[in-house]
Each structure stands twice: as structure tokens, then as C-alpha cells.
């Protein structure tokens, strides 16, 4: 299975929502519900494949992960002597 990441205009939105979800965790649940519902409706019409769904989730988690790591590293300088 080949996953295409950052392949459309919505990709930046997925990334930014991932970044925002670190600060507002409710964005994670909203995004996940939206993606599952969108996938179910578009799969019936054969407009979206599983690769697209997984790619969107990857973009979101990439934004959240990058932000979490960045925040973690920025706090390390205060904790470590």
C-alpha cells in the first residue's frame, strides 16, 4: 500500500489541526470523527481509498508529534541542569 502524504490543499489543514490538538485535545476527537464519517461516505461512492484516509491521519499525527517533541525539548532546558 502506497500512502501519499501532503498531496492536496487540505493536507496543510490536517497538519495545522494536529499542531492545535496538542493545545486543545478536543480537536483530536473532532478530526477523527470527521475523517471516519468522510471515509465511510466517500468509500460508498468510491471517491476515497484507504490510502487517502491513512495519509490524512498521518498528516495530522505528524503535526501533533512534531509539536509535542518540540515542546518537550523546549522544556528539557528548564529541567536538566
mmCIF file of the N, C-alpha and C atoms, coordinates in Angstrom:
data_MODEL
# 
_entry.id   MODEL 
# 
loop_
_atom_site.group_PDB 
_atom_site.id 
_atom_site.type_symbol 
_atom_site.label_atom_id 
_atom_site.label_alt_id 
_atom_site.label_comp_id 
_atom_site.label_asym_id 
_atom_site.label_entity_id 
_atom_site.label_seq_id 
_atom_site.pdbx_PDB_ins_code 
_atom_site.Cartn_x 
_atom_site.Cartn_y 
_atom_site.Cartn_z 
_atom_site.occupancy 
_atom_site.B_iso_or_equiv 
_atom_site.pdbx_formal_charge 
_atom_site.auth_seq_id 
_atom_site.auth_comp_id 
_atom_site.auth_asym_id 
_atom_site.auth_atom_id 
_atom_site.pdbx_PDB_model_num 
ATOM 1   N N  . UNK A 1 1  ? 0.840   -1.171 0.000  1.00 0.00 ? 1  UNK A N  1 
ATOM 2   C CA . UNK A 1 1  ? 0.000   0.000  0.000  1.00 0.00 ? 1  UNK A CA 1 
ATOM 3   C C  . UNK A 1 1  ? 0.894   1.246  0.000  1.00 0.00 ? 1  UNK A C  1 
ATOM 4   N N  . UNK A 1 2  ? 0.679   2.102  -0.969 1.00 0.00 ? 2  UNK A N  1 
ATOM 5   C CA . UNK A 1 2  ? 1.449   3.339  -1.066 1.00 0.00 ? 2  UNK A CA 1 
ATOM 6   C C  . UNK A 1 2  ? 0.603   4.487  -0.527 1.00 0.00 ? 2  UNK A C  1 
ATOM 7   N N  . UNK A 1 3  ? 1.161   5.203  0.439  1.00 0.00 ? 3  UNK A N  1 
ATOM 8   C CA . UNK A 1 3  ? 0.439   6.310  1.061  1.00 0.00 ? 3  UNK A CA 1 
ATOM 9   C C  . UNK A 1 3  ? 1.020   7.624  0.548  1.00 0.00 ? 3  UNK A C  1 
ATOM 10  N N  . UNK A 1 4  ? 0.160   8.488  0.055  1.00 0.00 ? 4  UNK A N  1 
ATOM 11  C CA . UNK A 1 4  ? 0.590   9.803  -0.402 1.00 0.00 ? 4  UNK A CA 1 
ATOM 12  C C  . UNK A 1 4  ? 0.310   10.816 0.708  1.00 0.00 ? 4  UNK A C  1 
ATOM 13  N N  . UNK A 1 5  ? 1.357   11.538 1.096  1.00 0.00 ? 5  UNK A N  1 
ATOM 14  C CA . UNK A 1 5  ? 1.240   12.499 2.184  1.00 0.00 ? 5  UNK A CA 1 
ATOM 15  C C  . UNK A 1 5  ? 1.432   13.899 1.616  1.00 0.00 ? 5  UNK A C  1 
ATOM 16  N N  . UNK A 1 6  ? 0.673   14.862 2.128  1.00 0.00 ? 6  UNK A N  1 
ATOM 17  C CA . UNK A 1 6  ? 0.696   16.247 1.658  1.00 0.00 ? 6  UNK A CA 1 
ATOM 18  C C  . UNK A 1 6  ? 0.458   16.309 0.148  1.00 0.00 ? 6  UNK A C  1 
ATOM 19  N N  . UNK A 1 7  ? -0.637  15.661 -0.271 1.00 0.00 ? 7  UNK A N  1 
ATOM 20  C CA . UNK A 1 7  ? -0.940  15.550 -1.693 1.00 0.00 ? 7  UNK A CA 1 
ATOM 21  C C  . UNK A 1 7  ? -2.037  16.498 -2.179 1.00 0.00 ? 7  UNK A C  1 
ATOM 22  N N  . UNK A 1 8  ? -2.720  17.196 -1.266 1.00 0.00 ? 8  UNK A N  1 
ATOM 23  C CA . UNK A 1 8  ? -3.773  18.113 -1.685 1.00 0.00 ? 8  UNK A CA 1 
ATOM 24  C C  . UNK A 1 8  ? -3.792  19.361 -0.797 1.00 0.00 ? 8  UNK A C  1 
ATOM 25  N N  . UNK A 1 9  ? -4.755  20.245 -1.061 1.00 0.00 ? 9  UNK A N  1 
ATOM 26  C CA . UNK A 1 9  ? -4.833  21.500 -0.322 1.00 0.00 ? 9  UNK A CA 1 
ATOM 27  C C  . UNK A 1 9  ? -5.200  21.290 1.149  1.00 0.00 ? 9  UNK A C  1 
ATOM 28  N N  . UNK A 1 10 ? -5.963  20.275 1.424  1.00 0.00 ? 10 UNK A N  1 
ATOM 29  C CA . UNK A 1 10 ? -6.415  20.018 2.795  1.00 0.00 ? 10 UNK A CA 1 
ATOM 30  C C  . UNK A 1 10 ? -5.287  19.494 3.689  1.00 0.00 ? 10 UNK A C  1 
ATOM 31  N N  . UNK A 1 11 ? -4.194  19.095 3.099  1.00 0.00 ? 11 UNK A N  1 
ATOM 32  C CA . UNK A 1 11 ? -3.100  18.499 3.863  1.00 0.00 ? 11 UNK A CA 1 
ATOM 33  C C  . UNK A 1 11 ? -2.517  19.463 4.888  1.00 0.00 ? 11 UNK A C  1 
ATOM 34  N N  . UNK A 1 12 ? -2.374  20.726 4.516  1.00 0.00 ? 12 UNK A N  1 
ATOM 35  C CA . UNK A 1 12 ? -1.856  21.719 5.457  1.00 0.00 ? 12 UNK A CA 1 
ATOM 36  C C  . UNK A 1 12 ? -2.842  21.896 6.599  1.00 0.00 ? 12 UNK A C  1 
ATOM 37  N N  . UNK A 1 13 ? -4.135  21.842 6.301  1.00 0.00 ? 13 UNK A N  1 
ATOM 38  C CA . UNK A 1 13 ? -5.160  21.918 7.349  1.00 0.00 ? 13 UNK A CA 1 
ATOM 39  C C  . UNK A 1 13 ? -5.061  20.762 8.323  1.00 0.00 ? 13 UNK A C  1 
ATOM 40  N N  . UNK A 1 14 ? -4.820  19.560 7.816  1.00 0.00 ? 14 UNK A N  1 
ATOM 41  C CA . UNK A 1 14 ? -4.657  18.393 8.683  1.00 0.00 ? 14 UNK A CA 1 
ATOM 42  C C  . UNK A 1 14 ? -3.444  18.579 9.593  1.00 0.00 ? 14 UNK A C  1 
ATOM 43  N N  . UNK A 1 15 ? -2.356  19.073 9.005  1.00 0.00 ? 15 UNK A N  1 
ATOM 44  C CA . UNK A 1 15 ? -1.134  19.305 9.779  1.00 0.00 ? 15 UNK A CA 1 
ATOM 45  C C  . UNK A 1 15 ? -1.378  20.349 10.869 1.00 0.00 ? 15 UNK A C  1 
ATOM 46  N N  . UNK A 1 16 ? -2.024  21.461 10.523 1.00 0.00 ? 16 UNK A N  1 
ATOM 47  C CA . UNK A 1 16 ? -2.271  22.534 11.496 1.00 0.00 ? 16 UNK A CA 1 
ATOM 48  C C  . UNK A 1 16 ? -3.255  22.101 12.588 1.00 0.00 ? 16 UNK A C  1 
ATOM 49  N N  . UNK A 1 17 ? -4.220  21.272 12.228 1.00 0.00 ? 17 UNK A N  1 
ATOM 50  C CA . UNK A 1 17 ? -5.118  20.733 13.254 1.00 0.00 ? 17 UNK A CA 1 
ATOM 51  C C  . UNK A 1 17 ? -4.357  19.824 14.209 1.00 0.00 ? 17 UNK A C  1 
ATOM 52  N N  . UNK A 1 18 ? -3.392  19.086 13.688 1.00 0.00 ? 18 UNK A N  1 
ATOM 53  C CA . UNK A 1 18 ? -2.549  18.254 14.541 1.00 0.00 ? 18 UNK A CA 1 
ATOM 54  C C  . UNK A 1 18 ? -1.750  19.096 15.512 1.00 0.00 ? 18 UNK A C  1 
ATOM 55  N N  . UNK A 1 19 ? -1.193  20.191 15.013 1.00 0.00 ? 19 UNK A N  1 
ATOM 56  C CA . UNK A 1 19 ? -0.452  21.107 15.882 1.00 0.00 ? 19 UNK A CA 1 
ATOM 57  C C  . UNK A 1 19 ? -1.380  21.672 16.955 1.00 0.00 ? 19 UNK A C  1 
ATOM 58  N N  . UNK A 1 20 ? -2.578  22.080 16.558 1.00 0.00 ? 20 UNK A N  1 
ATOM 59  C CA . UNK A 1 20 ? -3.535  22.666 17.500 1.00 0.00 ? 20 UNK A CA 1 
ATOM 60  C C  . UNK A 1 20 ? -4.036  21.661 18.528 1.00 0.00 ? 20 UNK A C  1 
ATOM 61  N N  . UNK A 1 21 ? -4.091  20.391 18.133 1.00 0.00 ? 21 UNK A N  1 
ATOM 62  C CA . UNK A 1 21 ? -4.640  19.378 19.043 1.00 0.00 ? 21 UNK A CA 1 
ATOM 63  C C  . UNK A 1 21 ? -3.740  19.141 20.255 1.00 0.00 ? 21 UNK A C  1 
ATOM 64  N N  . UNK A 1 22 ? -2.481  19.529 20.157 1.00 0.00 ? 22 UNK A N  1 
ATOM 65  C CA . UNK A 1 22 ? -1.595  19.412 21.318 1.00 0.00 ? 22 UNK A CA 1 
ATOM 66  C C  . UNK A 1 22 ? -2.060  20.371 22.413 1.00 0.00 ? 22 UNK A C  1 
ATOM 67  N N  . UNK A 1 23 ? -2.564  21.522 22.006 1.00 0.00 ? 23 UNK A N  1 
ATOM 68  C CA . UNK A 1 23 ? -3.010  22.529 22.956 1.00 0.00 ? 23 UNK A CA 1 
ATOM 69  C C  . UNK A 1 23 ? -4.488  22.395 23.304 1.00 0.00 ? 23 UNK A C  1 
ATOM 70  N N  . UNK A 1 24 ? -5.293  21.935 22.358 1.00 0.00 ? 24 UNK A N  1 
ATOM 71  C CA . UNK A 1 24 ? -6.733  21.741 22.568 1.00 0.00 ? 24 UNK A CA 1 
ATOM 72  C C  . UNK A 1 24 ? -7.069  20.307 22.162 1.00 0.00 ? 24 UNK A C  1 
ATOM 73  N N  . UNK A 1 25 ? -7.047  19.374 23.103 1.00 0.00 ? 25 UNK A N  1 
ATOM 74  C CA . UNK A 1 25 ? -7.221  17.953 22.774 1.00 0.00 ? 25 UNK A CA 1 
ATOM 75  C C  . UNK A 1 25 ? -8.562  17.599 22.120 1.00 0.00 ? 25 UNK A C  1 
ATOM 76  N N  . UNK A 1 26 ? -9.574  18.432 22.277 1.00 0.00 ? 26 UNK A N  1 
ATOM 77  C CA . UNK A 1 26 ? -10.869 18.142 21.646 1.00 0.00 ? 26 UNK A CA 1 
ATOM 78  C C  . UNK A 1 26 ? -10.769 18.139 20.121 1.00 0.00 ? 26 UNK A C  1 
ATOM 79  N N  . UNK A 1 27 ? -9.790  18.836 19.578 1.00 0.00 ? 27 UNK A N  1 
ATOM 80  C CA . UNK A 1 27 ? -9.588  18.834 18.126 1.00 0.00 ? 27 UNK A CA 1 
ATOM 81  C C  . UNK A 1 27 ? -9.279  17.434 17.622 1.00 0.00 ? 27 UNK A C  1 
ATOM 82  N N  . UNK A 1 28 ? -8.603  16.631 18.428 1.00 0.00 ? 28 UNK A N  1 
ATOM 83  C CA . UNK A 1 28 ? -8.284  15.259 18.029 1.00 0.00 ? 28 UNK A CA 1 
ATOM 84  C C  . UNK A 1 28 ? -9.563  14.463 17.806 1.00 0.00 ? 28 UNK A C  1 
ATOM 85  N N  . UNK A 1 29 ? -10.487 14.536 18.755 1.00 0.00 ? 29 UNK A N  1 
ATOM 86  C CA . UNK A 1 29 ? -11.730 13.766 18.640 1.00 0.00 ? 29 UNK A CA 1 
ATOM 87  C C  . UNK A 1 29 ? -12.591 14.267 17.479 1.00 0.00 ? 29 UNK A C  1 
ATOM 88  N N  . UNK A 1 30 ? -12.633 15.571 17.305 1.00 0.00 ? 30 UNK A N  1 
ATOM 89  C CA . UNK A 1 30 ? -13.387 16.132 16.185 1.00 0.00 ? 30 UNK A CA 1 
ATOM 90  C C  . UNK A 1 30 ? -12.813 15.719 14.848 1.00 0.00 ? 30 UNK A C  1 
ATOM 91  N N  . UNK A 1 31 ? -11.492 15.781 14.734 1.00 0.00 ? 31 UNK A N  1 
ATOM 92  C CA . UNK A 1 31 ? -10.843 15.400 13.484 1.00 0.00 ? 31 UNK A CA 1 
ATOM 93  C C  . UNK A 1 31 ? -11.046 13.922 13.190 1.00 0.00 ? 31 UNK A C  1 
ATOM 94  N N  . UNK A 1 32 ? -10.878 13.091 14.194 1.00 0.00 ? 32 UNK A N  1 
ATOM 95  C CA . UNK A 1 32 ? -11.039 11.654 13.995 1.00 0.00 ? 32 UNK A CA 1 
ATOM 96  C C  . UNK A 1 32 ? -12.469 11.314 13.576 1.00 0.00 ? 32 UNK A C  1 
ATOM 97  N N  . UNK A 1 33 ? -13.458 11.917 14.241 1.00 0.00 ? 33 UNK A N  1 
ATOM 98  C CA . UNK A 1 33 ? -14.855 11.670 13.870 1.00 0.00 ? 33 UNK A CA 1 
ATOM 99  C C  . UNK A 1 33 ? -15.124 12.138 12.435 1.00 0.00 ? 33 UNK A C  1 
ATOM 100 N N  . UNK A 1 34 ? -14.622 13.311 12.090 1.00 0.00 ? 34 UNK A N  1 
ATOM 101 C CA . UNK A 1 34 ? -14.809 13.839 10.736 1.00 0.00 ? 34 UNK A CA 1 
ATOM 102 C C  . UNK A 1 34 ? -14.195 12.906 9.692  1.00 0.00 ? 34 UNK A C  1 
ATOM 103 N N  . UNK A 1 35 ? -12.986 12.456 9.930  1.00 0.00 ? 35 UNK A N  1 
ATOM 104 C CA . UNK A 1 35 ? -12.304 11.600 8.958  1.00 0.00 ? 35 UNK A CA 1 
ATOM 105 C C  . UNK A 1 35 ? -13.014 10.257 8.785  1.00 0.00 ? 35 UNK A C  1 
ATOM 106 N N  . UNK A 1 36 ? -13.465 9.673  9.879  1.00 0.00 ? 36 UNK A N  1 
ATOM 107 C CA . UNK A 1 36 ? -14.160 8.377  9.783  1.00 0.00 ? 36 UNK A CA 1 
ATOM 108 C C  . UNK A 1 36 ? -15.473 8.532  9.019  1.00 0.00 ? 36 UNK A C  1 
ATOM 109 N N  . UNK A 1 37 ? -16.233 9.584  9.335  1.00 0.00 ? 37 UNK A N  1 
ATOM 110 C CA . UNK A 1 37 ? -17.506 9.807  8.641  1.00 0.00 ? 37 UNK A CA 1 
ATOM 111 C C  . UNK A 1 37 ? -17.261 10.105 7.162  1.00 0.00 ? 37 UNK A C  1 
ATOM 112 N N  . UNK A 1 38 ? -16.277 10.953 6.877  1.00 0.00 ? 38 UNK A N  1 
ATOM 113 C CA . UNK A 1 38 ? -15.951 11.274 5.486  1.00 0.00 ? 38 UNK A CA 1 
ATOM 114 C C  . UNK A 1 38 ? -15.529 10.018 4.723  1.00 0.00 ? 38 UNK A C  1 
ATOM 115 N N  . UNK A 1 39 ? -14.713 9.197  5.348  1.00 0.00 ? 39 UNK A N  1 
ATOM 116 C CA . UNK A 1 39 ? -14.246 7.973  4.699  1.00 0.00 ? 39 UNK A CA 1 
ATOM 117 C C  . UNK A 1 39 ? -15.409 7.039  4.402  1.00 0.00 ? 39 UNK A C  1 
ATOM 118 N N  . UNK A 1 40 ? -16.318 6.882  5.350  1.00 0.00 ? 40 UNK A N  1 
ATOM 119 C CA . UNK A 1 40 ? -17.459 5.982  5.153  1.00 0.00 ? 40 UNK A CA 1 
ATOM 120 C C  . UNK A 1 40 ? -18.347 6.446  3.998  1.00 0.00 ? 40 UNK A C  1 
ATOM 121 N N  . UNK A 1 41 ? -18.631 7.760  3.935  1.00 0.00 ? 41 UNK A N  1 
ATOM 122 C CA . UNK A 1 41 ? -19.485 8.254  2.863  1.00 0.00 ? 41 UNK A CA 1 
ATOM 123 C C  . UNK A 1 41 ? -18.788 8.237  1.506  1.00 0.00 ? 41 UNK A C  1 
ATOM 124 N N  . UNK A 1 42 ? -17.523 8.610  1.474  1.00 0.00 ? 42 UNK A N  1 
ATOM 125 C CA . UNK A 1 42 ? -16.820 8.649  0.196  1.00 0.00 ? 42 UNK A CA 1 
ATOM 126 C C  . UNK A 1 42 ? -16.456 7.255  -0.302 1.00 0.00 ? 42 UNK A C  1 
ATOM 127 N N  . UNK A 1 43 ? -16.291 6.303  0.613  1.00 0.00 ? 43 UNK A N  1 
ATOM 128 C CA . UNK A 1 43 ? -15.957 4.941  0.190  1.00 0.00 ? 43 UNK A CA 1 
ATOM 129 C C  . UNK A 1 43 ? -17.137 4.319  -0.557 1.00 0.00 ? 43 UNK A C  1 
ATOM 130 N N  . UNK A 1 44 ? -18.353 4.642  -0.123 1.00 0.00 ? 44 UNK A N  1 
ATOM 131 C CA . UNK A 1 44 ? -19.522 4.113  -0.816 1.00 0.00 ? 44 UNK A CA 1 
ATOM 132 C C  . UNK A 1 44 ? -19.569 4.593  -2.267 1.00 0.00 ? 44 UNK A C  1 
ATOM 133 N N  . UNK A 1 45 ? -19.155 5.851  -2.477 1.00 0.00 ? 45 UNK A N  1 
ATOM 134 C CA . UNK A 1 45 ? -19.174 6.421  -3.823 1.00 0.00 ? 45 UNK A CA 1 
ATOM 135 C C  . UNK A 1 45 ? -17.861 6.194  -4.558 1.00 0.00 ? 45 UNK A C  1 
ATOM 136 N N  . UNK A 1 46 ? -16.954 5.479  -3.912 1.00 0.00 ? 46 UNK A N  1 
ATOM 137 C CA . UNK A 1 46 ? -15.634 5.157  -4.471 1.00 0.00 ? 46 UNK A CA 1 
ATOM 138 C C  . UNK A 1 46 ? -14.817 6.407  -4.802 1.00 0.00 ? 46 UNK A C  1 
ATOM 139 N N  . UNK A 1 47 ? -14.933 7.434  -3.941 1.00 0.00 ? 47 UNK A N  1 
ATOM 140 C CA . UNK A 1 47 ? -14.163 8.664  -4.141 1.00 0.00 ? 47 UNK A CA 1 
ATOM 141 C C  . UNK A 1 47 ? -12.915 8.705  -3.271 1.00 0.00 ? 47 UNK A C  1 
ATOM 142 N N  . UNK A 1 48 ? -12.861 7.854  -2.253 1.00 0.00 ? 48 UNK A N  1 
ATOM 143 C CA . UNK A 1 48 ? -11.699 7.852  -1.364 1.00 0.00 ? 48 UNK A CA 1 
ATOM 144 C C  . UNK A 1 48 ? -11.274 6.420  -1.086 1.00 0.00 ? 48 UNK A C  1 
ATOM 145 N N  . UNK A 1 49 ? -9.966  6.230  -1.077 1.00 0.00 ? 49 UNK A N  1 
ATOM 146 C CA . UNK A 1 49 ? -9.412  4.912  -0.801 1.00 0.00 ? 49 UNK A CA 1 
ATOM 147 C C  . UNK A 1 49 ? -8.837  4.896  0.609  1.00 0.00 ? 49 UNK A C  1 
ATOM 148 N N  . UNK A 1 50 ? -8.516  3.720  1.080  1.00 0.00 ? 50 UNK A N  1 
ATOM 149 C CA . UNK A 1 50 ? -7.936  3.582  2.419  1.00 0.00 ? 50 UNK A CA 1 
ATOM 150 C C  . UNK A 1 50 ? -6.601  4.315  2.515  1.00 0.00 ? 50 UNK A C  1 
ATOM 151 N N  . UNK A 1 51 ? -5.854  4.365  1.417  1.00 0.00 ? 51 UNK A N  1 
ATOM 152 C CA . UNK A 1 51 ? -4.568  5.070  1.420  1.00 0.00 ? 51 UNK A CA 1 
ATOM 153 C C  . UNK A 1 51 ? -4.756  6.555  1.714  1.00 0.00 ? 51 UNK A C  1 
ATOM 154 N N  . UNK A 1 52 ? -5.825  7.151  1.175  1.00 0.00 ? 52 UNK A N  1 
ATOM 155 C CA . UNK A 1 52 ? -6.094  8.566  1.419  1.00 0.00 ? 52 UNK A CA 1 
ATOM 156 C C  . UNK A 1 52 ? -6.440  8.806  2.884  1.00 0.00 ? 52 UNK A C  1 
ATOM 157 N N  . UNK A 1 53 ? -7.243  7.919  3.448  1.00 0.00 ? 53 UNK A N  1 
ATOM 158 C CA . UNK A 1 53 ? -7.633  8.025  4.853  1.00 0.00 ? 53 UNK A CA 1 
ATOM 159 C C  . UNK A 1 53 ? -6.410  7.922  5.762  1.00 0.00 ? 53 UNK A C  1 
ATOM 160 N N  . UNK A 1 54 ? -5.565  6.953  5.508  1.00 0.00 ? 54 UNK A N  1 
ATOM 161 C CA . UNK A 1 54 ? -4.363  6.768  6.321  1.00 0.00 ? 54 UNK A CA 1 
ATOM 162 C C  . UNK A 1 54 ? -3.407  7.942  6.129  1.00 0.00 ? 54 UNK A C  1 
ATOM 163 N N  . UNK A 1 55 ? -3.312  8.460  4.913  1.00 0.00 ? 55 UNK A N  1 
ATOM 164 C CA . UNK A 1 55 ? -2.473  9.621  4.653  1.00 0.00 ? 55 UNK A CA 1 
ATOM 165 C C  . UNK A 1 55 ? -2.927  10.844 5.433  1.00 0.00 ? 55 UNK A C  1 
ATOM 166 N N  . UNK A 1 56 ? -4.254  11.061 5.495  1.00 0.00 ? 56 UNK A N  1 
ATOM 167 C CA . UNK A 1 56 ? -4.789  12.187 6.273  1.00 0.00 ? 56 UNK A CA 1 
ATOM 168 C C  . UNK A 1 56 ? -4.468  12.029 7.757  1.00 0.00 ? 56 UNK A C  1 
ATOM 169 N N  . UNK A 1 57 ? -4.622  10.821 8.269  1.00 0.00 ? 57 UNK A N  1 
ATOM 170 C CA . UNK A 1 57 ? -4.290  10.579 9.679  1.00 0.00 ? 57 UNK A CA 1 
ATOM 171 C C  . UNK A 1 57 ? -2.800  10.779 9.942  1.00 0.00 ? 57 UNK A C  1 
ATOM 172 N N  . UNK A 1 58 ? -1.972  10.389 8.985  1.00 0.00 ? 58 UNK A N  1 
ATOM 173 C CA . UNK A 1 58 ? -0.534  10.586 9.141  1.00 0.00 ? 58 UNK A CA 1 
ATOM 174 C C  . UNK A 1 58 ? -0.188  12.071 9.183  1.00 0.00 ? 58 UNK A C  1 
ATOM 175 N N  . UNK A 1 59 ? -0.797  12.862 8.313  1.00 0.00 ? 59 UNK A N  1 
ATOM 176 C CA . UNK A 1 59 ? -0.533  14.303 8.309  1.00 0.00 ? 59 UNK A CA 1 
ATOM 177 C C  . UNK A 1 59 ? -0.899  14.919 9.651  1.00 0.00 ? 59 UNK A C  1 
ATOM 178 N N  . UNK A 1 60 ? -2.036  14.499 10.182 1.00 0.00 ? 60 UNK A N  1 
ATOM 179 C CA . UNK A 1 60 ? -2.485  15.006 11.477 1.00 0.00 ? 60 UNK A CA 1 
ATOM 180 C C  . UNK A 1 60 ? -1.521  14.611 12.595 1.00 0.00 ? 60 UNK A C  1 
ATOM 181 N N  . UNK A 1 61 ? -1.163  13.337 12.648 1.00 0.00 ? 61 UNK A N  1 
ATOM 182 C CA . UNK A 1 61 ? -0.282  12.876 13.727 1.00 0.00 ? 61 UNK A CA 1 
ATOM 183 C C  . UNK A 1 61 ? 1.139   13.413 13.559 1.00 0.00 ? 61 UNK A C  1 
ATOM 184 N N  . UNK A 1 62 ? 1.548   13.695 12.335 1.00 0.00 ? 62 UNK A N  1 
ATOM 185 C CA . UNK A 1 62 ? 2.857   14.306 12.108 1.00 0.00 ? 62 UNK A CA 1 
ATOM 186 C C  . UNK A 1 62 ? 2.896   15.700 12.733 1.00 0.00 ? 62 UNK A C  1 
ATOM 187 N N  . UNK A 1 63 ? 1.834   16.474 12.536 1.00 0.00 ? 63 UNK A N  1 
ATOM 188 C CA . UNK A 1 63 ? 1.764   17.800 13.134 1.00 0.00 ? 63 UNK A CA 1 
ATOM 189 C C  . UNK A 1 63 ? 1.737   17.734 14.652 1.00 0.00 ? 63 UNK A C  1 
ATOM 190 N N  . UNK A 1 64 ? 0.933   16.814 15.190 1.00 0.00 ? 64 UNK A N  1 
ATOM 191 C CA . UNK A 1 64 ? 0.846   16.675 16.646 1.00 0.00 ? 64 UNK A CA 1 
ATOM 192 C C  . UNK A 1 64 ? 2.159   16.177 17.233 1.00 0.00 ? 64 UNK A C  1 
ATOM 193 N N  . UNK A 1 65 ? 2.770   15.218 16.586 1.00 0.00 ? 65 UNK A N  1 
ATOM 194 C CA . UNK A 1 65 ? 4.026   14.650 17.084 1.00 0.00 ? 65 UNK A CA 1 
ATOM 195 C C  . UNK A 1 65 ? 5.166   15.646 17.031 1.00 0.00 ? 65 UNK A C  1 
ATOM 196 N N  . UNK A 1 66 ? 5.263   16.368 15.943 1.00 0.00 ? 66 UNK A N  1 
ATOM 197 C CA . UNK A 1 66 ? 6.321   17.362 15.803 1.00 0.00 ? 66 UNK A CA 1 
ATOM 198 C C  . UNK A 1 66 ? 6.184   18.459 16.862 1.00 0.00 ? 66 UNK A C  1 
ATOM 199 N N  . UNK A 1 67 ? 4.970   18.878 17.123 1.00 0.00 ? 67 UNK A N  1 
ATOM 200 C CA . UNK A 1 67 ? 4.729   19.899 18.144 1.00 0.00 ? 67 UNK A CA 1 
ATOM 201 C C  . UNK A 1 67 ? 5.034   19.363 19.530 1.00 0.00 ? 67 UNK A C  1 
ATOM 202 N N  . UNK A 1 68 ? 4.606   18.140 19.821 1.00 0.00 ? 68 UNK A N  1 
ATOM 203 C CA . UNK A 1 68 ? 4.860   17.554 21.139 1.00 0.00 ? 68 UNK A CA 1 
ATOM 204 C C  . UNK A 1 68 ? 6.348   17.383 21.393 1.00 0.00 ? 68 UNK A C  1 
ATOM 205 N N  . UNK A 1 69 ? 7.079   16.942 20.390 1.00 0.00 ? 69 UNK A N  1 
ATOM 206 C CA . UNK A 1 69 ? 8.527   16.782 20.543 1.00 0.00 ? 69 UNK A CA 1 
ATOM 207 C C  . UNK A 1 69 ? 9.185   18.147 20.734 1.00 0.00 ? 69 UNK A C  1 
ATOM 208 N N  . UNK A 1 70 ? 8.754   19.128 19.951 1.00 0.00 ? 70 UNK A N  1 
ATOM 209 C CA . UNK A 1 70 ? 9.305   20.475 20.085 1.00 0.00 ? 70 UNK A CA 1 
ATOM 210 C C  . UNK A 1 70 ? 9.057   21.072 21.453 1.00 0.00 ? 70 UNK A C  1 
ATOM 211 N N  . UNK A 1 71 ? 7.854   20.877 21.969 1.00 0.00 ? 71 UNK A N  1 
ATOM 212 C CA . UNK A 1 71 ? 7.550   21.384 23.307 1.00 0.00 ? 71 UNK A CA 1 
ATOM 213 C C  . UNK A 1 71 ? 8.319   20.621 24.373 1.00 0.00 ? 71 UNK A C  1 
ATOM 214 N N  . UNK A 1 72 ? 8.457   19.327 24.188 1.00 0.00 ? 72 UNK A N  1 
ATOM 215 C CA . UNK A 1 72 ? 9.210   18.520 25.145 1.00 0.00 ? 72 UNK A CA 1 
ATOM 216 C C  . UNK A 1 72 ? 10.667  18.926 25.204 1.00 0.00 ? 72 UNK A C  1 
ATOM 217 N N  . UNK A 1 73 ? 11.248  19.177 24.047 1.00 0.00 ? 73 UNK A N  1 
ATOM 218 C CA . UNK A 1 73 ? 12.648  19.585 24.016 1.00 0.00 ? 73 UNK A CA 1 
ATOM 219 C C  . UNK A 1 73 ? 12.829  20.987 24.590 1.00 0.00 ? 73 UNK A C  1 
ATOM 220 N N  . UNK A 1 74 ? 11.851  21.853 24.397 1.00 0.00 ? 74 UNK A N  1 
ATOM 221 C CA . UNK A 1 74 ? 11.987  23.203 24.930 1.00 0.00 ? 74 UNK A CA 1 
ATOM 222 C C  . UNK A 1 74 ? 11.892  23.199 26.458 1.00 0.00 ? 74 UNK A C  1 
ATOM 223 N N  . UNK A 1 75 ? 11.148  22.260 27.027 1.00 0.00 ? 75 UNK A N  1 
ATOM 224 C CA . UNK A 1 75 ? 11.048  22.178 28.488 1.00 0.00 ? 75 UNK A CA 1 
ATOM 225 C C  . UNK A 1 75 ? 12.258  21.480 29.104 1.00 0.00 ? 75 UNK A C  1 
ATOM 226 N N  . UNK A 1 76 ? 12.989  20.716 28.304 1.00 0.00 ? 76 UNK A N  1 
ATOM 227 C CA . UNK A 1 76 ? 14.154  19.993 28.834 1.00 0.00 ? 76 UNK A CA 1 
ATOM 228 C C  . UNK A 1 76 ? 15.223  20.941 29.353 1.00 0.00 ? 76 UNK A C  1 
ATOM 229 N N  . UNK A 1 77 ? 15.359  22.110 28.731 1.00 0.00 ? 77 UNK A N  1 
ATOM 230 C CA . UNK A 1 77 ? 16.402  23.028 29.174 1.00 0.00 ? 77 UNK A CA 1 
ATOM 231 C C  . UNK A 1 77 ? 16.112  23.587 30.566 1.00 0.00 ? 77 UNK A C  1 
ATOM 232 N N  . UNK A 1 78 ? 14.847  23.558 30.993 1.00 0.00 ? 78 UNK A N  1 
ATOM 233 C CA . UNK A 1 78 ? 14.498  24.021 32.331 1.00 0.00 ? 78 UNK A CA 1 
ATOM 234 C C  . UNK A 1 78 ? 14.652  22.929 33.373 1.00 0.00 ? 78 UNK A C  1 
ATOM 235 N N  . UNK A 1 79 ? 14.541  21.681 32.949 1.00 0.00 ? 79 UNK A N  1 
ATOM 236 C CA . UNK A 1 79 ? 14.590  20.566 33.893 1.00 0.00 ? 79 UNK A CA 1 
ATOM 237 C C  . UNK A 1 79 ? 16.021  20.091 34.139 1.00 0.00 ? 79 UNK A C  1 
ATOM 238 N N  . UNK A 1 80 ? 16.767  19.948 33.057 1.00 0.00 ? 80 UNK A N  1 
ATOM 239 C CA . UNK A 1 80 ? 18.132  19.442 33.182 1.00 0.00 ? 80 UNK A CA 1 
ATOM 240 C C  . UNK A 1 80 ? 19.092  20.551 33.623 1.00 0.00 ? 80 UNK A C  1 
ATOM 241 N N  . UNK A 1 81 ? 20.048  20.203 34.489 1.00 0.00 ? 81 UNK A N  1 
ATOM 242 C CA . UNK A 1 81 ? 20.981  21.244 34.934 1.00 0.00 ? 81 UNK A CA 1 
ATOM 243 C C  . UNK A 1 81 ? 21.998  21.629 33.876 1.00 0.00 ? 81 UNK A C  1 
# 
